Amino acid sequence: MKTKLLLTALTCVAASFAIADEVKVGSEAPAFTLTDTEGKTHNLADYRGKYVVLEWFNEGCPFVKKHYAGGNMQKLQKEYTGKDVVWLSMNSSAEGEQGHVTPESAKKTMAEWNMEATKILLDHDGKVGQAYGARTTPHMYVIDPEGKLVYQGAIDSKATANAADIESSENYVKVALDNSMAGKPVENTSTKPYGCSVKYKD
């Protein structure tokens, strides 16, 4: 099983590296306009005054499955959307590339996986992902109510595809949200993302 998981991860092109040209924490989060699985348009500016989490998502990536198979990601989504946080799962896989979804297939995945994200947004030309410097799935961003980026990087402290590591890891997104929402400084504002590479359009 471990060998199979390793091969799957390698096939998915695992990536864990310092990102180049990333959006700087403390700066204004890049504006964007994207459509969801229902064809509804979402502007980041629409959510000014709320916390926003961006989660780069690829349903075929074993690092993504690590956090969804046991319900870890859904639990996190439910907890914070329940606190009026907007959680947007971003799909930047280009047409013809691994991880690409249609509105119909994304809605099916959202239902089958019991996702608690606010919406899945479709970024198939990759412009939003590249503007943010998103390199992996998952790659996580936390934006505060003023539109400033307060965290970017990995979801947690253990860069593996093994779900057994979740319990003993530090969840960076949870810590960033809890601290920022309590008016405390976010000490660990930028970490090295891990996962499968985002399958951008050539």
N, C-alpha and C positions, 0 to 999 in steps of 0.2 A: 504493500500500500504506500509506504514512504517513497519507494522508488518511482511508482506511478505518479505520485504527487509531484516529485521533483522533476520528472520528465515533462509533466503538464506545465509546470511553472517555467521551465526553460523554453518550451514551445511558445509560450505566451510572451516570451522575451522579457524576463524579469529585469527590473531596473531599480537601483538604489544608489543615488548619486546626488551630489550638490547641484542644484539647478542653476542655469545661467539666465540672466535677464529676468529674474523673478520680480514680481511686484514687491516693493519694499514694505515691510510691516510699518504701520504708522502713516502710510501714504493713502491717498484716495483710491478706493477700489475701482478698477476700470469699469466704465459704464458698458452696459450691453442690452440688447433686445433680442430675445429668442422666443420660439414657439414651443409649447408643450405638446403632449400626445393628443390633445383635443384640438390643436390648431390655435389655441389662445396665445396671445402675445404677452410676454412678461418683460418689463423693464426693471433693471436693478433699482432705478430711481423710485419706482412704485413702492419700494419697501423701506424708504428712508424713515427713520424713527423706530425700526425694528432690527434685531440681530438677524443676520443671514448667514447660513452655512452653505458653502458650495462643496459638493462631493463629486469628484470625477469618477465615473461609473462605467464598468464594462462587465456585463453579466457572465462572460466566459473566462474571466481572469480568476485564477485560484486564490489570489490575495484578496479579491473582492468577495469571493465565495467564503473565505475564512470568516469574514465578519457577518455574512448573511445566513450561512447554513445553520448556525446555532442561535440566531436571533440577536446577536450583539448590535449590529447596525440598526435593526428595526427598533430595538429597545432605546437606543440613543436618540433616534429620530422621534420616537413617540414622547420621550421625556421632554425634549426641548421644543417640539412643536406644541406640546401642552403648555409651555411657558411663553407662547406667542413668538417663538423663533421660526423664521422661514427657512425651510430646508430644501435646497434645490439639488437634485441629482443630475449631473451634467454628462451627456454622452457626446463625445467628440470623435468617435470612430467614423471615418469617412466611408462612403458607400463603396462596397467591395472589400472592405477591410474587416478583420476580425473584430467582433464587438459591435459592429454597426447594427442599429435597430431602426425599424420602421415605427410609426406611431402605434400601429396595431400590436407589433411584437413587444414593444415597450410596455403597453398597457397590460398585456398578458403576463409579462414578468413581474410587473408591479403587483398584480393580483396574486400570482402563484407564490411569490416570495413574501407576501404580506408586508410590503414596503410601507413605511409610515412617513416617507418624504412628502413634502408639500406638493412637489411636481417633479417629473423628469423633463428636463429641457434638452432640445435637440440642437447640437452645435456641429453639424456635419461638415461644414466648411472649415472648422477648427479655429476660426478667428478669435473666438472668446477664450478658448483654451490657451492659445498662443499668447494672447494679450496678458493672461494671468501667469504664463510660464508653467502651466500644468504639464507635468511630465509622466505621471504614473496614475494607475487606478489601483487603489484610491489615492487621490491627492486632495487634501482638505484645506479649506480657507474659511476663516471666521471674520465677518464684517460687522462692525458695531453700528449702532443707530445713527451715527453721524456719517456713515459711509466710509469709514477708515478701516483698513485691514489690521486686525489685532493678532491674527495667527495664520501661518501657512506651513504646510508640511505633512508629515505622516499622521495617521490617525492615532497610532500608539507607539510605544517604545520598543516593541519586538518585531523586527523586520523579517517575519517568516510567513509562510502560508499555512501554518499549523494552528488550528483553532484552539488547541490545548494551551497555547501561549497567551491567549487573551486575558485569562483571569489574573495572571501574574504581571501583566504589563501595565504601564501608566498610560491612560487614555488622554492624549494631549488636547484633543478637541473638547472633551468634557471639562478638563482643568481650565482651559482658556475661556470657555463660556462661563463656568462658575465664577471664576475670578473677576472677569470683566463685568458680568452682571451684578456682582456684589460691590463694584466700584474699586476693586483691588487691581494692582498692576499684574499683567501677564508676564511672568518671568521668562518662560520658555516660549518665545514668540515665533521662532523659526526653526524647524527641524528638517532633517533629510527625508524626503518622501521615499516610500518603497512600494513596489508592486510591478504590474505589467506596464510596459511603455504605452502611452496614448497613441493610438493608430491614426495619426493625422493624414490628411490628404496630401499627396506628393506635390 
